[in-house]
Amino acid sequence: MHKITLDISTSPHLVKGLSTDTIMKHVVYALLPAAAFGVYAFGLNALLVMMATSVGAVLTEHLLCKYSKKESTIGDYSALLTGLLLGMTLPPNFPLWMALFGSVVSIGLGKFIFGGLGNNVFNPALVGRAFLQATFPVAITTWYNAFAPDRFYNVSSSVLAFPFMQPKVDAISGATPLSALKFDGVMTTANDLAFGFINGSTGETSALFIVIGGIYLGWKKMLNWRIPISILLTAFLLSGIMYLIDPTKYPTPFFTLFAGGLMLGAVFMATDMVGSPITSMGLWVYGILIGTLVVIIRLWGGLPEGVMYAILLGNAATPHIDNLIKQRVYGTSKKIAS
Amino acid sequence: MDLFGIYKNTFKHGIHPPENKDETKGMPIKQFPFAPVLIIPMTQHIGAPAQIIVREGQEVYRGQLIAKQASYVSVPIHSPVSGTVRKIAPVPTISGSKAMGVSIEAFPFSEQNVYEGTGINPENSSPEEILTAIQDAGIVGLGGAAFPTHVKLKVPEGKRCDYLILNGIECEPYLTTDHRVMLEQGDDIFMGIRYLLKVTGAKEVIIGIESNKKDAAIHLDKIKPADLPVKIQVVPVKYPQGSEKMLITATLGKEVPSGGLPIDIHVVTVNIATTAEIGRLLPHGRGIQERVITITGPAVKKKGNYLIPIGTPLRYVLDYVGIHGEIAEVYMGGPMMGVAVSDLDISITKGTSGILVFSKEHLPDNEKVYPCIKCGACVDACPISLNPSKLGILAKFESYDLMVNDYNLMDCFECGSCSYVCPSHIPLVQYFRLSKSRHKRKIALHQNTSHA
C-alpha cells in the first residue's frame, strides 16, 4: 500500500446535515407563496417594493462587509430573508426610495451594528419597518386597494416618487381591516380575511399561504412551532375574553388572528431564532408575552396594528427570559441560566 | 422481559443519528487471520504502561505473558500469537505519540493453540481472588475507554453495590460488536455475571439493550440461567445512551451525582463484551489476546464483525478487508466519539471497538462555520442539560473560569451531540475539550506554585 495522507478531524465525525444557510434559504422559499399572492393581489407595485427591499438588503450587507474588510456574508441568505420580509410588511404602493432606505436601516442598524448574523438583538426587518413607520407615517399607512383591474401594468405614481418629495396620495387608496375597525367600526368577514381578499401590507393578507409556509418550515424542523402556537393561542384567548365581555366594542377572536400582520409576524418574524429564547420553556414565555402585547396595543393603543412593536418588545425581553428560565444540570441540584 | 415498558425511563434530550448498523448486524463473528508480524504497544489501557518481560529473539506462546502490570491501575499484556519476539522499540499509537512496543513474528505453520493457566471458578473464590484474576487476564473495558476492569469493579470501603448494570446499548452508529457478542456469546456473558456478582455483591443484574437489538434481548432472555437474578431491559434507541450515566438513568431512573461515580448511588456498570470476556477467560486462567471489532464504513469491501488478534497492524486489516477508492479518513471506535487515525502503522488494541473507513466521495464537504444563531438545537440535545451555545461563546472569549464555575463545563463528557446538531457547524465539543484541558492545566500550575 502506498503512502497516503489521511484527513484528521475531531469527533463527532458525523453531522446532522442541517446548515444555517439552508435554514435561511428555506425560510425564503416558505415566504414565496405569500409573497406571490401579494403580487397577485396588488400587482406590479408590490413586486417592485419587495424587489427594492431585497436587493437593498443584500447590497447593503455586501458593501458593509467590504467596508469592514470581512468576507461577504450574503451567501448565508439571511440578508435576502431580511429584505424580503421587510418588503412584505410594507404597503404595496410604498415609494421605492423609502423602501430602499428601510432596507439599508434594517441591515445597517438592525444587524450589522450588533456584529452581524447571530448577534442582533431585534429582528432586523422590523427595525427597518419601525424606522419607516417613525419617519414616513403617512406613506406607511396609505393602503392601495387590492385587486385593482390595472394592477399588472400600471405602476402607481407614489411608488416611483422622487426621493424627499412628498408623494401624491392615490385617490383609490382604501382601508385595511384593522383601520376600518379602529377608525370606522367596520368589520371584515372571516372568509375574506383568511383567503386575503383584503387590503394591507403585501405579504400579510393571505393567512392561508402564510400558514402553509409555516407548516412547511415546521415539518422541516426549521421553525420552532412553539412560537406561533403560543402567540396565536394567547391572542385568540385574550381577544376572545374581551369579545365575550363586550361583543359590540371588541372584534371577534378570529378577526384578531387573521387581520393585519399577526399571522405573518407570528410565523415568520417572531420565529427569528436569533431574537427568540433558546429553551423550549423560554419560547412559551416569549410567545405568551408577544400575544398579550399584540392584543393590548390593538385594543387600547392609538395604532390599529401592534404586531411589530409586540415582537420588538419580545426580542428585547429575550435575554431576560433566557436568564430567568433555568435548567437543572444532570447529577446536580444546580440550575443554570440559559 | 421488559419489552413494553420501554418508554418508562429515559434520560433527557439526546439525538438520533442514522444507525447504519444493518450492513453488519447480521454477520456472525469471523476469526481474522494472523498478520505476519504483530505489533503490541504497552499503552493499551488507561493507567501506567505495562512493563515488558520478554527480550528480543525470545519465543513466546499465544497467551503467554509478555508484559506485567506496572501498578494497581495497569494491566498485563499477553502474546496474541505464538512466535518470535523480533523487536522491542517505540511504536506509533492512536494518540499520535509513540509508546514502547513488542513486535512478534508469528510462527508460519503453528497451530496457534492458546496457552492455558490455572482457572478459578466463581463459587470457591473470594472477591479479591477474582479481582486479581481479572487483572491478571489483562481485562479492560472493551467499550472503548479501556479502563482497567478490576479497578472499576472494586467496591470502595464503606460503599455497597445493589445493582450491576451491564451495558449492551451500543449507541454508536455503525458498531455491531456488542450485538453479535450478545447473540453468539450468551453463555460467556452469564458465566461472567457469576464472577461479577461475587465481586460486587450486587443483588440484581440489569442488562440494558437498545430496542434495535431486540433479537439479542430475546435470545439472552431465553438462555438465562434460572438461578441468576438477571433482568433484561429494552430501552428506546437514543444517543448517548451507552454512556454510563445515561444508561443508569435509563434503566434505574437515578442520576449519578456530578463529579461522582455510579457506586455513589450503589451501582456498578460493566460493558457486555467485557463481561463475556471475563466469563470466557477466567475459568481457563487465560489472558486476553483478541477482541471483536466491527469493520465497516462506505469504503470497506468485506464489511463484518471480526475476532482480531490484539496487535494486528491496521494496514494489514485494511488490506485484508479491501478498500474501495482512496482512503480519506479512518476512525477507531464509533463515528460519534471515536478517534481519527493519523498513521496507518498503528495496530489494533484492547480498546478498539470498530474501524470505520471513509473515502473522499463519502465524506461531506468541509462544512462552513457560521455564527451561532441561537437556534437552541444544542440545548435540546445535551443529555446533561448544559448550555453548549453559551459555553461556545464563552470559550471564544477564553472565559474558562466562568465556563467551569457558572456553566458546569467539567460535567461535559464530550458525547458530541451538540456538535452533531449545530446548523452553524461550530466545533463545540472541540472547544470544550480544549477549555477543559486549559482549566486543568491552570489548576495544576496553581497547585505547583502554592506548594513551592
Boltz contact constraints between the chains, C-beta under 6 A:
constraints:
  - contact:
      token1: [A, 4]
      token2: [B, 327]
      max_distance: 6.0
  - contact:
      token1: [A, 7]
      token2: [B, 328]
      max_distance: 6.0
  - contact:
      token1: [A, 7]
      token2: [B, 329]
      max_distance: 6.0
  - contact:
      token1: [A, 8]
      token2: [B, 340]
      max_distance: 6.0
  - contact:
      token1: [A, 8]
      token2: [B, 342]
      max_distance: 6.0
  - contact:
      token1: [A, 9]
      token2: [B, 340]
      max_distance: 6.0
  - contact:
      token1: [A, 10]
      token2: [B, 430]
      max_distance: 6.0
  - contact:
      token1: [A, 11]
      token2: [B, 337]
      max_distance: 6.0
  - contact:
      token1: [A, 11]
      token2: [B, 338]
      max_distance: 6.0
  - contact:
      token1: [A, 11]
      token2: [B, 416]
      max_distance: 6.0
  - contact:
      token1: [A, 12]
      token2: [B, 336]
      max_distance: 6.0
  - contact:
      token1: [A, 12]
      token2: [B, 416]
      max_distance: 6.0
  - contact:
      token1: [A, 12]
      token2: [B, 419]
      max_distance: 6.0
  - contact:
      token1: [A, 12]
      token2: [B, 420]
      max_distance: 6.0
  - contact:
      token1: [A, 13]
      token2: [B, 331]
      max_distance: 6.0
  - contact:
      token1: [A, 13]
      token2: [B, 335]
      max_distance: 6.0
  - contact:
      token1: [A, 14]
      token2: [B, 17]
      max_distance: 6.0
  - contact:
      token1: [A, 14]
      token2: [B, 335]
      max_distance: 6.0
  - contact:
      token1: [A, 15]
      token2: [B, 420]
      max_distance: 6.0
  - contact:
      token1: [A, 16]
      token2: [B, 420]
      max_distance: 6.0
  - contact:
      token1: [A, 16]
      token2: [B, 421]
      max_distance: 6.0
  - contact:
      token1: [A, 18]
      token2: [B, 423]
      max_distance: 6.0
  - contact:
      token1: [A, 19]
      token2: [B, 423]
      max_distance: 6.0
  - contact:
      token1: [A, 20]
      token2: [B, 370]
      max_distance: 6.0
  - contact:
      token1: [A, 20]
      token2: [B, 373]
      max_distance: 6.0
  - contact:
      token1: [A, 20]
      token2: [B, 423]
      max_distance: 6.0
  - contact:
      token1: [A, 20]
      token2: [B, 424]
      max_distance: 6.0
  - contact:
      token1: [A, 23]
      token2: [B, 423]
      max_distance: 6.0
  - contact:
      token1: [A, 76]
      token2: [B, 370]
      max_distance: 6.0
  - contact:
      token1: [A, 117]
      token2: [B, 371]
      max_distance: 6.0
  - contact:
      token1: [A, 118]
      token2: [B, 371]
      max_distance: 6.0
  - contact:
      token1: [A, 118]
      token2: [B, 372]
      max_distance: 6.0
  - contact:
      token1: [A, 118]
      token2: [B, 373]
      max_distance: 6.0
  - contact:
      token1: [A, 273]
      token2: [B, 373]
      max_distance: 6.0
  - contact:
      token1: [A, 273]
      token2: [B, 374]
      max_distance: 6.0
  - contact:
      token1: [A, 273]
      token2: [B, 375]
      max_distance: 6.0
  - contact:
      token1: [A, 274]
      token2: [B, 373]
      max_distance: 6.0
  - contact:
      token1: [A, 274]
      token2: [B, 374]
      max_distance: 6.0
  - contact:
      token1: [A, 278]
      token2: [B, 374]
      max_distance: 6.0
  - contact:
      token1: [A, 278]
      token2: [B, 376]
      max_distance: 6.0
  - contact:
      token1: [A, 278]
      token2: [B, 379]
      max_distance: 6.0
  - contact:
      token1: [A, 279]
      token2: [B, 379]
      max_distance: 6.0
  - contact:
      token1: [A, 327]
      token2: [B, 385]
      max_distance: 6.0
  - contact:
      token1: [A, 329]
      token2: [B, 385]
      max_distance: 6.0
  - contact:
      token1: [A, 329]
      token2: [B, 408]
      max_distance: 6.0
  - contact:
      token1: [A, 330]
      token2: [B, 255]
      max_distance: 6.0
  - contact:
      token1: [A, 330]
      token2: [B, 384]
      max_distance: 6.0
  - contact:
      token1: [A, 330]
      token2: [B, 385]
      max_distance: 6.0
  - contact:
      token1: [A, 331]
      token2: [B, 255]
      max_distance: 6.0
  - contact:
      token1: [A, 331]
      token2: [B, 256]
      max_distance: 6.0
  - contact:
      token1: [A, 331]
      token2: [B, 257]
      max_distance: 6.0
  - contact:
      token1: [A, 331]
      token2: [B, 258]
      max_distance: 6.0
  - contact:
      token1: [A, 332]
      token2: [B, 258]
      max_distance: 6.0
  - contact:
      token1: [A, 336]
      token2: [B, 407]
      max_distance: 6.0
  - contact:
      token1: [A, 338]
      token2: [B, 387]
      max_distance: 6.0
